[in-house]
Amino acid sequence: GFLLLFLLQSKWFSENKLIPWGINIFFIGFLGTEFLLFIQGGMFYFQFHQIPYYHLLLLLFSCFLLLGITLFFVGILKNIITNTPRERPTN
């Protein structure tokens, strides 16, 4: 958590739009999976029926997690590649 907040304040995030998108998509996936697990656990405890399409929804929100992490790292790699000094060709 601390490392992510530290990186959020660095200039890398202002230069690249993929990183905030990745964080937001990851956050949506995290909240979605936690919400589903919490509600499903409560329904099991109170002996209600299972959430319809529970496993499919869990897979969908887990894909959001993967997509968010991928966008985050692609954005970081893009910043590293574009900010790396290159050698000048010698004439």
N, C-alpha and C positions, 0 to 999 in steps of 0.2 A: 504494500500500500504506500509506504513512504517513498520508495523508489519511483513508483509511478507518478506520485504527486510532484516529486523533484523534477522528473523529466517533463511534466506538463508545464513547468515554469521556464524551461529552457527554450532557446530560440528554435530548436528543431521543430516544435509543433506549430509555430507560426509560419514556417516556410512550406509546409506540406499539408495538404488537405486530407490525405489518406489516413494519417495517424488519428485525428479526431473522429473520423468516420469509423475507424476500426475500434476505437475505445467505446463509442456510442453503441455500435452493433454488439460488441462483446457484453456491454452492460445490459442491453435488452435481452440477450440470450441468458445471462446470469440470472436476472430477475425473473424471466419466464420459467426457467427450470426450477428455481427455488420456489416460486409460487405453485407450480404444478406439484412438486414433491410435498409441499406443506398441505395443500388442499387434499391431495390423494391420501396422505397419512391421516388427516382429520376424518375423511370419509371412511377410511378403513376402521379407525378407532370407534366411530359412532355407528358402525355397521350399515353404512349406506352403500349404494352401488358404486362401481368404479367409474371414473370420469370417462366419457366416451372418447375414443381415439387417444387415450392417455399416452400410449407408447409412441404413436406417430407424432403427437405434439411434443413429447420429450425429445424425440429425434430431431424435429424441426428446430427447437430452441437450442439444442446442442450443436446443430449446424451453424446457427448464429454465432455461437462461441468460437467455433473453428474459423468462420469467415472473419470475425473481428480480430482474432489473433493474427491471421494471415495478412489482413490489411495493415495492421499495426506494424508488423515486421517488414512488409514490403515498403511501407513509408519510411521506416528507419533505414533500410538498405538503400533506398533511393536517395535519402539525405546524405548517407555516407559516400555513395558513389559520386554525387554531384558536388560535394564539398571537399573531396580528396584532391589535393594539388597534383596536377599532371606535369610531366616533363615537357619542356619546350623542344621542338625539333631543332637540331643544330644545322646551320647552313654551311 
